[in-house]
């Protein structure tokens, strides 16, 4: 066989393994468990870190204030040095909508060794613990919840013990309205599931741990055992780090796709999505040049090679290359269709996954380039440069 045919066969083998050997990551049936309501509803403190979120709060915060929760619950919004009046607007919304009690606090700039979001969570969680809640709901300021969201999360967590969960997290349904959102967003969740298959995450004693930071219900005792958030204060990818700490401390975790929790943040242009992915892509590779060097050819083989070898095989009359490349592309497309269906998108977007994967590859390379330029992970006006030798990120001066 030709070299092109061998590449196509290698890609087909890789897709055969991904289809059957990677925790059935392509399935979208991991949804919030439907369990019996507790006899006595536990108390919940909702902690919302917010930095420059005045555009999002009019949609997201009222959805929390009007939660239909039978037990005691209250909201702590931590204004992380916003410059757009986030804290003031939150207080106005709290007075206008009523509902759950709302407290707005402003902890000031993060200390060295803390990322901004985790610094905000530190203060929110510390304030919440004064009232000794049974659970903490950690949710972002761009996440909107249906009125029964908190009730369903707590019911899914169940009672403390071997049959209950210490962490229940839902991957909020991201917005898909613009062309680029439709092309990139479903693939983002698809790739996340490929890295962290939900079915493996949810399996007891599994070594795979992950969470979706926009919606995390965490049992307070589990947070204390795992020393959350102090133990992950340096994490750029805080949700996965949180889940690992909870599992490492003996906690049981669950992760799935959301039906009634939505992200309202728009990403109308490619540059907005590019920033979202590139700010943490190299951190996902642990800032390792070796992992990056392996990731680039790996992604090319798995995602780009199938259509490339199909076209090359048809152009040169290489039947083996065309057949294997076409088969690999077909398997790839088939695994992507359930995610497109979940996002209610046209299934005709399925064959475009190699193009989207190539975009993600470029975003990852750009993330590494920015890291070595000293810009690191950037978000909301803060830049986290190269980690210190002890692994602690340092915020760039003046950011």
C-alpha positions in Angstrom: 0.0 0.0 0.0 1.0 3.6 -0.5 2.0 5.9 2.3 -1.3 7.8 1.9 -3.2 4.5 2.3 -1.3 3.6 5.5 -2.1 7.0 6.9 -5.8 6.5 6.1 -5.8 3.0 7.7 -4.1 4.4 10.8 -6.8 7.0 11.1 -9.5 4.4 10.6 -8.0 2.3 13.3 -7.9 5.3 15.6 -11.6 6.0 15.0 -12.5 2.4 15.6 -10.8 2.6 19.0 -12.5 6.0 19.8 -15.9 4.6 18.8 -15.7 1.5 21.1 -12.9 2.1 23.6 -13.2 5.6 24.8 -16.1 5.3 27.2 -18.8 5.8 24.5 -18.0 9.5 24.8 -20.1 10.3 21.8 -23.4 9.3 23.5 -25.4 12.2 24.9 -27.6 10.2 27.3 -25.8 11.2 30.5 -28.5 13.5 32.0 -29.4 14.5 35.5 -30.5 11.4 37.5 -34.2 11.5 38.5 -34.2 10.4 42.1 -36.8 10.6 44.9 -37.2 14.0 46.6 -35.6 14.0 50.0 -37.8 13.9 53.1 -36.1 17.1 54.4 -34.5 19.4 51.9 -30.9 20.4 52.7 -29.7 24.0 52.9 -27.9 25.4 49.9 -25.6 28.5 49.5 -25.4 29.6 45.9 -22.0 31.3 45.1 -21.7 33.4 42.0 -18.2 34.8 41.0 -18.8 37.8 38.7 -16.3 40.1 36.9 -17.7 42.7 34.5 -21.0 40.8 34.0 -23.4 43.7 33.8 -24.6 42.5 30.4 -25.3 38.9 31.6 -26.8 39.5 35.0 -30.3 40.8 33.9 -30.9 37.3 32.5 -28.9 35.0 34.7 -29.3 36.5 38.2 -33.2 36.6 38.2 -33.2 32.9 37.2 -31.4 32.2 40.5 -33.5 34.6 42.6 -36.8 32.9 41.6 -35.7 29.3 42.2 -38.5 27.1 43.4 -36.6 25.4 46.1 -38.4 23.9 49.1 -35.5 24.2 51.5 -33.4 27.1 52.8 -31.3 28.7 50.1 -29.5 32.0 49.6 -27.2 33.7 47.1 -23.8 35.2 47.5 -22.6 37.2 44.4 -18.9 38.0 44.6 -18.0 41.1 42.6 -14.4 40.5 41.4 -13.2 44.1 40.9 -15.7 44.8 38.1 -15.5 48.1 36.3 -19.0 48.0 34.8 -21.2 48.3 37.9 -21.8 44.5 38.3 -22.2 44.7 42.0 -24.6 47.7 41.9 -26.7 46.1 39.2 -26.8 42.8 41.2 -28.2 44.7 44.3 -30.8 46.4 42.1 -31.9 43.1 40.6 -32.1 41.6 44.1 -34.4 44.4 45.2 -36.5 44.2 42.1 -37.1 40.4 41.9 -37.0 39.4 45.5 -37.0 35.7 46.0 -33.9 34.1 47.5 -31.9 36.4 49.8 -28.9 38.0 48.0 -25.6 39.2 49.4 -23.1 41.1 47.3 -19.5 41.2 48.4 -16.3 42.7 46.9 -13.1 41.0 48.1 -10.6 43.2 46.2 -7.8 42.1 43.9 -6.5 38.6 44.2 -3.5 37.8 46.2 -0.5 36.3 44.5 -1.0 32.7 43.7 -4.7 32.9 43.1 -6.6 33.0 39.8 -9.4 35.6 39.9 -12.3 33.3 39.8 -11.0 31.1 42.6 -10.2 34.1 44.7 -13.8 35.2 44.3 -15.0 31.7 45.2 -12.7 31.6 48.2 -14.5 34.6 49.7 -18.0 33.5 48.7 -17.5 30.0 50.2 -16.0 31.4 53.4 -19.0 33.7 53.8 -21.4 30.8 53.0 -19.8 28.5 55.6 -20.7 30.9 58.4 -24.3 29.6 58.1 -23.1 26.0 57.7 -25.0 25.0 54.4 -25.3 21.4 53.5 -24.5 22.2 49.8 -22.7 24.8 47.8 -23.9 25.6 44.3 -21.1 27.2 42.4 -22.4 28.7 39.2 -21.1 31.4 36.8 -22.7 34.7 36.2 -23.5 33.9 32.6 -25.6 30.8 33.5 -29.4 30.9 33.5 -31.3 28.3 35.5 -34.8 27.1 35.0 -36.9 27.6 38.2 -36.6 23.9 39.2 -32.9 23.6 38.5 -31.7 23.8 42.1 -34.4 21.4 43.3 -33.4 18.8 40.6 -29.7 19.2 41.4 -30.2 18.5 45.1 -32.5 15.6 44.4 -29.9 14.1 42.1 -27.2 14.4 44.7 -29.2 12.3 47.1 -28.3 11.6 50.7 -24.8 11.5 52.0 -23.2 8.1 51.8 -22.4 5.5 49.1 -25.6 6.0 47.2 -25.3 9.8 47.0 -23.0 12.2 45.1 -20.7 14.7 46.6 -20.4 16.6 43.4 -23.1 17.0 40.7 -22.2 19.1 37.7 -24.1 19.9 34.5 -22.5 21.1 31.2 -24.7 24.1 30.5 -26.2 24.2 27.0 -24.1 26.9 25.3 -25.6 29.5 22.9 -25.7 28.5 19.3 -27.2 31.3 17.2 -24.4 32.8 15.1 -22.7 30.9 12.2 -19.5 30.5 14.2 -21.4 29.3 17.3 -23.2 26.7 15.3 -19.9 25.5 13.8 -17.6 25.6 16.9 -19.8 25.2 20.1 -21.1 21.7 19.6 -17.6 20.6 18.7 -16.3 22.2 21.9 -18.6 20.0 24.1 -17.8 17.0 21.8 -14.1 17.4 22.3 -14.5 17.9 26.1 -16.5 14.7 26.2 -13.8 12.9 24.2 -11.2 14.0 26.8 -13.4 13.2 29.8 -16.0 10.6 28.8 -19.0 11.4 31.0 -19.8 7.7 31.6 -16.3 7.1 32.9 -16.5 10.2 35.1 -19.8 8.9 36.6 -18.5 5.4 37.3 -17.6 4.7 40.9 -13.8 4.2 41.5 -13.0 5.6 38.1 -9.8 7.5 37.7 -11.4 10.0 35.2 -12.6 13.1 36.9 -14.1 16.3 35.5 -16.8 18.9 36.1 -18.3 21.8 34.2 -17.5 25.0 36.1 -20.7 26.8 35.1 -22.9 24.6 37.3 -21.4 22.6 40.2 -23.4 21.4 43.2 -20.9 20.5 45.9 -21.5 18.9 49.3 -20.0 21.2 51.9 -18.3 18.4 53.8 -16.7 17.1 50.6 -15.4 20.6 49.9 -13.8 20.7 53.3 -12.3 17.3 52.9 -10.8 18.3 49.5 -9.8 21.8 50.8 -11.7 23.6 48.1 -10.8 26.2 46.9 -7.4 26.5 48.5 -6.1 23.2 47.0 -6.8 24.4 43.5 -6.1 28.2 43.9 -3.6 28.2 41.0 -5.8 26.3 38.5 -6.7 27.9 35.2 -9.0 25.0 34.3 -10.6 25.1 37.7 -13.6 22.8 37.1 -11.5 19.7 36.2 -9.1 20.5 39.0 -12.0 20.7 41.5 -13.4 17.4 40.4 -10.0 15.7 40.7 -9.6 17.0 44.3 -13.1 15.9 45.3 -12.5 12.4 43.9 -9.1 12.2 45.3 -10.5 12.9 48.8 -12.9 10.0 48.4 -15.9 11.8 47.0 -18.3 10.5 44.4 -18.9 12.7 41.4 -21.4 13.0 38.5 -21.2 15.0 35.2 -23.7 15.2 32.4 -25.4 17.4 29.8 -28.0 19.9 31.0 -31.5 20.3 29.7 -32.6 23.2 31.9 -29.3 25.1 32.5 -28.1 27.4 29.7 -25.2 29.7 29.1 -26.4 33.1 27.9 -23.0 34.5 26.9 -22.8 35.2 23.2 -19.8 34.4 21.0 -21.0 36.0 17.8 -17.6 36.1 16.0 -14.8 33.6 15.6 -12.4 35.8 17.5 -14.6 35.5 20.6 -14.6 31.7 20.4 -10.9 31.7 19.7 -10.2 33.6 22.9 -12.4 31.3 24.9 -10.6 28.2 23.7 -7.0 29.6 23.5 -7.0 31.0 27.0 -6.8 27.5 28.5 -5.9 25.1 25.7 -2.2 24.9 26.5 -2.9 24.7 30.2 -5.0 21.6 29.3 -1.7 20.1 28.0 0.0 21.1 31.3 2.2 23.6 29.4 4.2 20.7 28.1 6.0 21.1 24.8 6.2 17.3 24.5 2.4 16.9 24.9 1.9 19.7 22.3 4.3 18.0 19.9 2.3 14.8 20.2 -1.1 16.5 20.1 -0.5 18.3 16.7 0.3 15.2 14.6 -2.3 13.2 16.6 -5.1 15.7 15.8 -4.0 15.8 12.1 -4.1 12.0 11.9 -7.4 11.6 13.6 -9.4 14.6 12.2 -7.7 16.0 9.1 -6.3 12.8 7.5 -9.7 11.2 6.7 -11.0 13.8 4.2 -7.4 14.5 3.0 -6.7 10.9 2.2 -10.1 10.4 0.7 -9.5 13.2 -1.7 -6.0 12.2 -2.5 -7.1 8.6 -3.1 -9.8 9.6 -5.5 -7.5 12.0 -7.3 -4.7 9.4 -7.8 -6.8 6.3 -8.1 -5.5 4.9 -4.8 -8.5 2.8 -3.9 -7.2 1.7 -0.5 -6.5 5.3 0.6 -9.9 6.5 -0.6 -11.8 3.6 1.0 -10.0 3.8 4.4 -10.1 7.7 4.5 -13.8 7.7 3.6 -14.6 5.1 6.2 -12.8 7.0 8.9 -14.6 10.2 7.9 -17.9 8.4 8.1 -17.2 7.0 11.6 -16.1 10.5 12.7 -19.2 12.1 11.4 -21.5 9.4 12.9 -20.0 10.0 16.4 -20.6 13.7 16.1 -24.3 13.5 15.1 -25.7 12.9 18.6 -24.1 16.1 19.8 -25.5 18.1 16.9 -28.9 16.6 17.7 -28.5 17.6 21.3 -27.8 21.2 20.2 -30.7 21.0 17.7 -28.4 21.7 14.8 -28.5 20.5 11.2 -26.9 17.1 10.8 -25.3 18.4 7.7 -22.7 20.1 9.9 -21.4 16.6 10.8 -19.0 16.3 7.8 -17.5 19.7 8.7 -16.0 18.4 11.9 -12.4 18.1 10.3 -12.5 21.8 9.5 -13.6 22.7 13.0 -10.9 20.4 14.5 -8.3 22.2 12.4 -9.5 25.4 13.9 -9.1 24.0 17.4 -5.6 22.8 16.5 -4.7 26.3 15.5 -6.2 27.7 18.7 -4.1 25.3 20.8 -1.0 26.3 19.0 -1.8 29.9 19.5 -2.4 29.2 23.2 1.1 27.8 23.4 2.6 30.8 21.5 0.9 33.2 23.9 2.2 31.3 26.9 5.8 31.5 25.7 5.4 35.2 25.0 4.5 35.6 28.7 0.8 36.3 28.1 -0.5 33.0 29.4 -4.2 32.5 30.0 -6.0 35.8 29.7 -9.6 36.5 30.8 -11.5 39.6 31.7 -8.5 41.9 31.7 -6.2 39.6 33.7 -3.3 37.6 32.2 -1.8 34.7 34.0 1.7 34.3 32.8 4.0 31.3 33.0 3.7 29.3 36.3 6.4 29.8 38.9 8.5 26.7 39.7 6.0 25.7 42.4 3.2 25.7 39.8 1.6 28.9 41.0 0.6 31.3 38.2 1.5 35.0 38.6 -0.9 37.6 37.4 0.8 40.0 34.9 1.5 43.4 36.3 -1.3 45.9 36.0 -3.9 43.3 34.9 
